[in-house]
Amino acid sequence: VSLCRRVSTRLSPMEPSSSSSSFHAGDGGDESSESHISNNDHGVGSSSVTLYQFSGNPDWRLPSIDPQCLRIQAYFKFCGIAYDINNCNNPNASPTKKLPIVAFDMGTTVADPEEIIRFTNKMGYDLDRHLSYQQQADLRAFQALVEDSLEDIHLYHLWMEQQNVDSVTQMLYSSRLPFPANWWVPKMMKRNIQAQLATKLPADSEKVYRKAADIYTALSRKLASNEFFFGNIPTTFDALAFGYLLNHLTMELPNQKLKALVASHENLRAFCDRILKKYFGEEPLMINQEPLLKFLERKNKKSAPKEESSEDKAFKRASAYSVMFGLLTLVVFGLMHTHPLRQEARRLLAAHRKRVAAAAQEAGEDAPDEEDDSDDDIVEYDDDDE
């Protein structure tokens, strides 16, 4: 029976279970919550797989606050793999210093999301087996787009936008850890992430968000009106995209730029709603687009060049003329002060004073007082130099 089940998994993708798993956000530390799928056609026991992750936030309806942890949850649900959740919340528990980690009952622990998927592929779970060679190439290209670019933008939004860092991000992670880890782990994450992004993203935040807008537009065009990105069957890329899109749609941050950009694409929101309802048993997201659109309009007005009124132009012209007149005055004054005729007149005056003083001495009279003149430009001539 086990062999037949294993063979059947290689022939057709698993349908989601009718009974969906639930998640509970623990406060971190040793607490854990369990998530089970009743359909066990793959022969994997309900406690044979344990996912160590960042806990979720029920207020935001997030099974995990980390996109990669959410990706693995969605991947397991697409495959029909039953799993337990341990909200360890500490990336230092992983050899890669990142979550998620998955522990299998055969004593194997896998730390990287790609390695987790590769490991389960060897067990017979392959969501991409129905894709053509061209579709697989497209999948890899879109996967690289999300992992290389959207991941950096996600981290920038959380850890480089100062209002997000101060108001939400640090508290979001520290509140999930016990003392003293809650004091130093978020600071370590912030330091490492900011050092990592310093050389990868431009300093101008508008360029960062324009890049995010381009990525969301590309994803929206690829999804079109399909249920999933490559048709009506979920793939590994659908799990990856869901992890980031749901995070950006539901996280309540002071800077809502990413949320507004994703919400502007109706099919991306509907994509997240379908997966939440079908695989997580959650109601569709209720997102009020009006304040988000206003938020985008304010941001666009700040970044867009303003059209100058006639009064502004007249003021700028008057200011320019004033500066030019001031400069011209300084130049004329300087020329007058250093003009050769003025210098020659000063020299002749000095020579005249010298002759008057000599004549007074010959006549036995007191020499007149010479005026104090400390100008370095005055050169005293001898009588023969006149």
Secondary structure, 3 states (H helix, E strand, C coil): CHHHHHHHHHHCCCCCCCCCCCCCCCCCCCCCEEECCCCCCCCCCCCCEEEECCCCECCCCECCCCHHHHHHHHHHHHHCCCEEEECCCCHHHCCCCCCCEEEECCCCEECCHHHHHHHHHHCCCCCCCCCCHHHHHHHHHHHHHHHHHHHHHHHHHHHCCHHHHHHHHHHHHHCCCCCCHHHHHHHHHHHHHHHHHCCCCCCCHHHHHHHHHHHHHHHHHHHCCCCECCECCCCHHHHHHHHHHHHHHHCCCCCCHHHHHHHCCHHHHHHHHHHHHHHCCCCCCCCCHHHHHHHHHHHHHHHCCCCCCHHHHHHHHHHHHHHHHHHHHHHHHHHHHCCHHHHHHHHHHHHHHHHHHHHHHHCCCCCCCCCCCCCCCCCCCCHHHC
